[in-house]
Amino acid sequence: MNILTIEGDILADLAQRRASISSVSQSGSESRLTAEVPVESLFGYSTLLRRLTSGTARFSMEVQGYLTMTDQQTQTVVQKHSGIV
């Protein structure tokens, strides 16, 4: 995932989404953040990002690979998306 325009609220939100930030760079007035984030935790993220940045930020995603989830993570995701929470 790449995000242009970085603010503290964005970094805090990504931390809650289990992001692993690999780089942050500055080019002129734009900042770029590159991170690996579980795709399950990115549902609805574009709406939140627009709200946090008043519509000035943009982001892109691409699949980097797959990791095995723990039994607890699997159970949490199934409950969350099946309405059994």
C-alpha positions as CSV (number, residue, x, y, z in Angstrom):
1,M,0.0,0.0,0.0
2,N,1.3,3.5,-0.8
3,I,-0.2,6.6,0.7
4,L,0.7,10.2,-0.4
5,T,0.3,12.8,2.5
6,I,1.1,11.5,5.9
7,E,-0.3,12.8,9.2
8,G,-0.1,11.4,12.7
9,D,-3.8,10.3,12.6
10,I,-3.0,8.1,9.6
11,L,0.0,6.5,11.3
12,A,-2.0,5.8,14.4
13,D,-4.8,4.3,12.4
14,L,-2.4,2.1,10.4
15,A,-0.9,0.8,13.7
16,Q,-4.4,-0.3,14.8
17,R,-4.7,-2.1,11.5
18,R,-1.6,-4.2,12.1
19,A,0.5,-2.3,9.5
20,S,4.2,-3.0,9.0
21,I,5.6,0.3,7.7
22,S,8.5,-0.3,5.4
23,S,9.3,3.3,4.3
24,V,8.4,6.9,4.6
25,S,9.8,9.5,2.1
26,Q,9.3,13.1,1.2
27,S,9.2,14.6,-2.3
28,G,8.4,18.3,-2.4
29,S,5.1,18.8,-0.6
30,E,4.2,15.1,-0.8
31,S,5.0,12.4,1.6
32,R,4.9,8.7,0.7
33,L,4.4,5.9,3.1
34,T,4.8,2.2,2.1
35,A,3.4,-0.5,4.3
36,E,2.2,-4.0,4.4
37,V,-1.3,-4.3,5.9
38,P,-3.6,-7.3,6.1
39,V,-6.2,-6.7,3.4
40,E,-9.0,-7.7,5.8
41,S,-8.2,-4.6,7.9
42,L,-8.4,-2.3,4.9
43,F,-12.2,-2.6,4.2
44,G,-13.6,0.9,4.3
45,Y,-10.1,2.5,4.5
46,S,-10.4,4.8,1.5
47,T,-13.4,6.5,3.1
48,L,-11.5,7.0,6.4
49,L,-8.4,8.2,4.6
50,R,-10.4,10.9,2.7
51,R,-12.0,12.0,6.0
52,L,-8.7,12.2,7.9
53,T,-7.1,14.2,5.1
54,S,-10.1,16.3,3.9
55,G,-9.8,14.4,0.6
56,T,-6.2,15.3,-0.2
57,A,-4.6,11.8,0.3
58,R,-4.7,8.9,-2.1
59,F,-3.6,5.3,-1.8
60,S,-3.1,2.2,-3.8
61,M,-2.9,-1.5,-2.9
62,E,-1.3,-4.6,-4.4
63,V,-1.1,-8.1,-3.2
64,Q,2.4,-8.9,-1.8
65,G,1.7,-12.4,-0.7
66,Y,-0.1,-14.5,1.9
67,L,0.6,-15.3,5.5
68,T,-1.0,-17.9,7.8
69,M,-3.3,-16.5,10.4
70,T,-3.4,-17.8,13.9
71,D,-6.5,-19.6,15.0
72,Q,-7.6,-16.6,17.1
73,Q,-7.2,-14.3,14.1
74,T,-9.2,-16.6,11.9
75,Q,-12.0,-16.8,14.5
76,T,-12.0,-13.0,14.8
77,V,-12.3,-12.5,11.1
78,V,-15.0,-15.1,10.6
79,Q,-17.1,-13.6,13.5
80,K,-16.6,-10.1,12.3
81,H,-17.8,-10.8,8.7
82,S,-20.5,-13.3,9.6
83,G,-22.3,-11.0,12.0
84,I,-21.7,-13.2,15.0
85,V,-19.6,-10.7,17.0
